[in-house]
Amino acid sequence: MKKTLVLKVDSQKPQMEKICVAADFIKKGGLVAFPTETVYGLGADALNSEAVRALFEAKKRPLDNPPIVHVGDVKDVYRLAREVSLKAEKLMKTFWPGPLTLIFKRSEIVPDVTVAGLDTIAVRMPRHNVALALIRESGCCISAPSANLAGKPSPTMAKHVLDDLDGRIDAVLDAGPTNIGVESTVLDMTVDPPQILRPGGTPYELLKRMIARVELHPVAVADRELSVEKARSPGMKHRHYAPDADVIVVEGELSSVVVKVKELAEFYVGKGTKVGVLATDETVGYYRADVVKSLGSRKDLRVIAKNLFRFLREFDLEGVDVIIAEGIPTEGLGLAVMNRLRKASGYKIVKASSC
């Protein structure tokens, strides 16, 4: 088993000698985990087929689940994509660098494995100094899905990366916790109107304000499993974001949600099951369970998004068998949080009724 090198770097002013070490791994076809503003990504040279195959293998990621290609310069998009519309250019100018991934028709230089055999490619420019320094120093576009074992909660700090991938990758650039905590929004620009395939760090409402007509793909808002033949985006087809514990999501009007969460917690505790409750500041005091955590206030969805994956991992460390999670409003970042929670639960969703 290889030894994974940990390189601690400053998130604002990364030390270039450490960036150069990491970039050298990328240039030689290696794998490097690095922070973005959303979650930690696992990077490989996007145009090196062998490196991208090694990336899939390290993550145990299904080969039909396309990674996102990260660029350090907008000019790279014109190499990777067959055509770039005026609408896409407007979005790049407004939201890049940032948590927005755009899907284009791929150019001939992109290997099949990099796009999971699709005729499209997902591209973004991250808003993180370490990520940008690594991409630019390596001199190549970097394929980077989240730096975790496939199906697990995404990593928001280097420790999470090492918990899953220590010994499976060459290096990790450790710049502390990420800022947003859920992945980028994926917007398909090959259809009209553009379609959100995965809600994320750039809210639907902001995109609508910018380009007026934007659709939400049914998978993005699904509260039950939908059949997807070909995944055009990460997060569409396979189970994602799931801790070892079973997850149950309770949705509905808040007072009804509290009653149902308490009822479910009592039921599972009565069965001798170790129970975790994922609550919010407004409700955390109502619950009695083995482990109760608050994601933050319902008035600040940014904090809730930032804490989500970390808490799911913490429940596993505390040996919880089942996690009962409150649903939250689906506006703004709430839509991304609920997308992740529903998928983490395998769509085990309880609708709390006031009747």
matplotlib code that plots the C-alpha trace (Angstrom):
import matplotlib.pyplot as plt

x = [0.0, 1.4, 1.9, -0.3, 1.7, -0.1, 0.8, -0.5, -1.0, -2.4, -5.9, -5.4, -1.7, -0.7, 3.0, 4.1, 6.8, 4.1, 1.8, 4.7, 5.1, 1.4, 1.4, 4.3, 2.1, -0.6, 1.8, 3.1, -0.4, -0.9, -3.8, -4.0, -6.9, -7.3, -9.8, -12.3, -14.9, -17.5, -15.8, -12.4, -11.9, -9.7, -7.7, -6.1, -5.0, -8.4, -6.7, -4.7, -6.9, -4.8, -4.7, -8.5, -9.0, -6.8, -9.0, -12.1, -10.3, -9.1, -12.6, -14.2, -16.4, -18.6, -17.3, -20.6, -20.5, -18.8, -16.5, -16.3, -13.3, -11.8, -10.1, -7.9, -8.6, -11.9, -9.9, -9.6, -13.4, -13.0, -10.6, -12.8, -16.2, -17.3, -19.3, -19.9, -23.1, -23.5, -25.7, -22.9, -20.4, -22.7, -22.9, -19.1, -18.5, -20.9, -20.4, -16.8, -14.8, -17.5, -19.7, -21.4, -20.6, -21.7, -22.3, -21.2, -20.9, -17.4, -14.5, -12.5, -9.5, -11.4, -10.9, -14.0, -13.2, -13.1, -16.8, -18.0, -18.5, -20.9, -20.9, -20.9, -18.4, -19.0, -16.7, -16.2, -13.6, -13.3, -13.3, -10.4, -6.8, -5.3, -7.4, -6.5, -2.9, -2.7, -4.6, -2.4, 0.9, 0.1, -0.5, -3.6, -7.3, -8.1, -10.9, -12.0, -15.0, -15.2, -12.3, -14.1, -14.9, -17.9, -21.3, -19.9, -20.6, -18.4, -15.3, -15.2, -11.8, -8.6, -9.2, -12.3, -10.2, -7.7, -10.4, -11.5, -8.4, -5.3, -2.8, -5.0, -3.8, -0.5, -1.1, -3.7, -3.4, -4.8, -6.0, -8.6, -12.3, -14.2, -16.5, -19.8, -19.9, -22.2, -21.0, -21.5, -24.7, -24.6, -26.4, -26.8, -26.3, -26.9, -30.7, -33.1, -34.0, -30.8, -31.6, -30.2, -29.2, -27.8, -28.7, -25.6, -23.7, -25.2, -28.9, -31.6, -33.1, -29.8, -29.6, -33.2, -32.5, -29.6, -31.0, -34.7, -35.6, -34.0, -35.6, -35.0, -34.4, -36.9, -33.9, -32.8, -36.0, -37.0, -38.4, -38.3, -35.9, -36.1, -34.7, -31.8, -30.4, -27.4, -26.0, -25.1, -23.9, -22.5, -25.2, -27.8, -27.7, -25.9, -26.4, -24.4, -23.5, -24.6, -23.1, -22.9, -25.9, -29.4, -30.9, -34.6, -35.7, -38.8, -40.5, -43.5, -44.6, -42.1, -44.3, -45.5, -41.9, -40.9, -43.7, -42.8, -39.0, -39.7, -42.0, -39.5, -36.6, -38.7, -39.6, -36.0, -34.6, -37.2, -35.9, -32.4, -31.1, -28.5, -30.3, -28.9, -31.1, -30.1, -32.0, -31.7, -31.1, -34.9, -35.8, -32.7, -34.0, -37.1, -35.3, -34.0, -31.7, -28.2, -26.7, -28.5, -26.8, -28.0, -27.0, -27.5, -30.4, -33.1, -32.5, -29.0, -28.9, -25.3, -24.3, -26.6, -25.0, -21.5, -22.2, -24.2, -21.5, -19.3, -22.2, -23.1, -19.6, -19.5, -22.6, -20.7, -17.7, -20.2, -21.5, -25.1, -27.3, -30.0, -30.1, -33.4, -33.0, -35.4, -36.2, -35.5, -37.0, -36.0, -35.2, -31.7, -29.0, -31.9, -32.6, -29.1, -29.2, -32.5, -31.2, -28.2, -30.3, -32.8, -30.1, -28.2, -31.4, -31.9, -35.2, -36.4, -38.6, -41.4, -44.0, -45.2, -48.8, -50.6, -53.8]
y = [0.0, 3.4, 6.1, 9.2, 12.4, 15.1, 18.6, 21.3, 24.6, 28.0, 28.3, 31.9, 32.0, 28.4, 27.7, 27.2, 24.6, 22.3, 23.1, 22.1, 18.7, 18.0, 19.3, 17.0, 14.0, 15.2, 15.6, 12.1, 10.6, 10.5, 11.3, 14.3, 15.3, 19.1, 21.5, 23.5, 25.9, 23.1, 19.8, 18.2, 16.8, 13.9, 15.1, 13.5, 14.8, 14.9, 14.2, 11.2, 8.1, 5.9, 8.5, 8.9, 5.1, 5.0, 7.7, 5.6, 2.6, 4.5, 5.7, 2.4, 4.6, 3.1, 3.8, 5.2, 8.1, 11.0, 13.3, 17.1, 18.6, 21.6, 24.3, 27.2, 29.4, 30.0, 29.5, 25.8, 25.5, 26.2, 23.3, 20.8, 21.8, 21.6, 24.9, 27.5, 29.5, 33.1, 32.1, 29.9, 32.7, 35.0, 32.4, 31.8, 35.5, 35.9, 32.8, 31.6, 31.0, 29.4, 26.4, 26.1, 23.3, 23.7, 20.8, 21.1, 18.9, 17.4, 18.0, 15.2, 15.7, 14.4, 10.7, 8.5, 7.5, 11.2, 11.6, 8.0, 7.5, 10.4, 13.0, 15.7, 17.1, 18.8, 21.7, 24.2, 26.7, 26.3, 29.4, 28.3, 29.5, 26.1, 24.4, 27.1, 27.0, 23.2, 23.3, 26.1, 24.7, 21.2, 22.8, 20.6, 20.4, 18.2, 15.6, 15.7, 14.0, 14.2, 12.7, 9.9, 6.3, 6.0, 6.3, 7.8, 11.4, 13.9, 15.1, 18.6, 18.4, 16.5, 14.0, 12.8, 12.2, 10.2, 8.2, 6.9, 7.1, 6.9, 4.6, 4.7, 8.1, 10.0, 13.1, 15.4, 19.2, 20.0, 23.6, 23.1, 22.8, 23.8, 26.7, 25.7, 22.0, 20.7, 20.2, 22.6, 23.0, 21.1, 22.9, 21.2, 23.8, 21.2, 21.5, 24.4, 25.7, 24.8, 22.1, 21.7, 18.1, 18.5, 21.4, 22.7, 25.8, 28.1, 28.3, 27.8, 31.2, 33.0, 31.2, 32.0, 35.7, 35.6, 33.6, 33.6, 30.1, 27.3, 23.9, 21.5, 17.9, 15.5, 13.7, 17.0, 17.4, 13.7, 12.3, 8.8, 6.8, 7.6, 5.4, 7.1, 5.3, 7.5, 9.8, 13.2, 14.4, 13.1, 12.5, 11.4, 7.6, 5.8, 6.0, 8.9, 10.8, 7.8, 7.1, 3.5, 4.1, 4.0, 7.4, 8.3, 11.8, 13.3, 16.0, 18.3, 21.2, 21.8, 21.0, 17.8, 16.9, 17.3, 15.0, 12.3, 12.5, 12.0, 9.1, 7.4, 8.0, 6.4, 3.5, 2.7, 3.3, 0.8, -1.8, -1.4, 0.5, 3.2, 6.3, 9.6, 12.7, 15.3, 18.4, 22.2, 24.9, 25.6, 22.0, 20.3, 20.6, 18.5, 15.2, 12.4, 9.9, 8.4, 11.3, 14.5, 17.1, 20.4, 21.4, 25.0, 27.5, 27.2, 30.9, 30.3, 27.5, 28.2, 26.9, 23.8, 23.0, 23.4, 21.0, 18.3, 15.9, 16.3, 15.4, 12.3, 11.1, 11.9, 9.8, 6.8, 7.5, 7.4, 4.1, 5.1, 2.5, 4.8, 8.6, 10.4, 13.7, 16.7, 18.0, 21.7, 24.2, 23.7, 27.3, 28.5, 26.1, 24.1, 22.4, 21.0, 19.9, 18.1, 16.5, 15.1, 13.9, 12.2, 10.4, 9.5, 7.9, 5.9, 7.8, 6.4, 9.5, 9.9, 12.5, 14.0, 14.9, 17.4, 15.2]
z = [0.0, -0.9, 1.7, 1.3, 1.8, 3.8, 2.8, 5.1, 3.3, 4.0, 2.5, 1.4, 0.5, -0.2, 0.0, -3.6, -2.7, -1.4, -4.4, -6.7, -4.9, -5.4, -9.0, -9.7, -8.7, -11.1, -14.0, -13.5, -13.5, -9.8, -7.5, -5.2, -2.9, -2.6, -1.0, -3.0, -1.6, -1.6, -0.6, -1.0, -4.5, -5.7, -8.6, -11.7, -15.1, -17.0, -20.3, -19.0, -19.4, -17.1, -14.3, -14.5, -14.4, -11.3, -9.8, -10.3, -8.8, -5.7, -5.0, -5.9, -8.1, -10.8, -14.3, -15.4, -12.9, -14.7, -12.6, -13.0, -14.7, -12.9, -14.8, -13.8, -16.8, -18.7, -21.9, -21.1, -21.5, -25.2, -25.5, -23.6, -25.1, -28.7, -28.4, -25.7, -25.9, -25.1, -22.1, -20.8, -21.2, -19.2, -16.4, -16.4, -16.2, -13.3, -11.2, -11.9, -10.0, -7.8, -7.1, -10.5, -12.9, -16.5, -18.9, -22.5, -25.5, -25.2, -27.7, -29.3, -27.0, -23.9, -23.2, -22.9, -19.3, -18.2, -19.2, -18.5, -22.2, -22.6, -25.4, -22.7, -20.2, -16.8, -16.1, -13.3, -11.9, -8.2, -5.9, -3.7, -3.8, -3.2, -5.9, -8.4, -7.5, -8.0, -11.3, -12.7, -11.5, -12.8, -16.2, -16.9, -16.4, -13.4, -13.1, -9.5, -7.9, -4.2, -2.3, -0.5, -1.1, -3.5, -1.7, 1.5, 2.8, 0.9, 2.8, 4.1, 5.8, 5.1, 8.0, 6.1, 3.0, 5.0, 6.8, 3.4, 1.1, 3.2, 1.3, -1.8, -3.2, -3.5, -1.5, 0.2, 0.4, 3.8, 4.0, 6.8, 6.5, 3.3, 3.3, 1.6, 2.6, -0.3, -3.9, -6.8, -8.6, -12.0, -14.8, -18.2, -21.0, -23.8, -23.4, -23.7, -21.2, -19.1, -16.5, -13.0, -12.7, -9.1, -6.8, -4.9, -3.8, -6.4, -5.6, -8.2, -7.4, -8.3, -11.7, -12.5, -11.8, -14.2, -17.2, -16.5, -17.7, -15.7, -15.1, -12.2, -13.4, -11.6, -9.9, -8.3, -6.3, -6.1, -2.8, -4.2, -6.3, -10.0, -12.7, -14.6, -17.6, -18.1, -15.4, -17.1, -13.7, -10.4, -7.8, -10.3, -10.5, -7.7, -3.9, -2.6, 0.7, 2.9, 6.3, 7.6, 9.8, 8.3, 7.7, 7.9, 6.8, 8.3, 6.2, 6.8, 8.8, 11.6, 14.6, 13.0, 12.2, 15.8, 17.0, 14.4, 15.1, 18.8, 18.1, 15.8, 18.3, 21.1, 18.9, 17.9, 21.4, 22.7, 20.3, 21.8, 18.7, 19.1, 17.8, 16.5, 15.8, 13.3, 14.5, 14.2, 16.8, 17.1, 17.9, 19.4, 23.0, 22.2, 21.6, 23.7, 22.0, 22.3, 20.2, 19.3, 17.0, 15.7, 12.2, 13.0, 12.8, 10.2, 9.6, 8.3, 5.7, 5.0, 8.4, 8.0, 4.6, 6.0, 8.8, 7.0, 5.8, 8.9, 11.2, 9.1, 9.5, 13.2, 13.8, 12.4, 14.7, 17.6, 16.6, 15.8, 14.1, 12.8, 12.2, 12.2, 10.4, 10.3, 6.8, 6.2, 3.8, 0.2, -0.8, -1.4, -0.1, 1.5, -1.8, -2.0, 1.7, 1.2, -2.1, -0.1, 2.9, 0.7, -1.2, 2.0, 3.3, 0.1, 0.0, 3.4, 3.9, 6.4, 5.7, 9.0, 9.0, 11.3, 11.2]

ax = plt.figure().add_subplot(projection="3d")
ax.plot(x, y, z, "-o")
ax.set_aspect("equal")
plt.show()
